[in-house]
Amino acid sequence: MAQKTNCESCLYYGYNEEYECYECTINLDEDEMMQFLSNSSQRCTHFKFGDEYSIVRKQI
């Protein structure tokens, strides 16, 4: 079984100031959204680990 991804550690998970909540910020077209919503394994194919310290490590 595929492992579930954690949205809170995803690069595309951001705060929406208008709605005052966190949400996925990736822009999916209609076909991709349908595939995402019908995915029974609940594993996001667009998940990318968002390490906020990666830029700092490159500077050192």
Secondary structure, DSSP 8 states (H G I E B T S, - for coil): ------GGGBTTEEEETTTTEEEE-----HHHHHHHHH-TT---TT--B--TTHHHHHH-
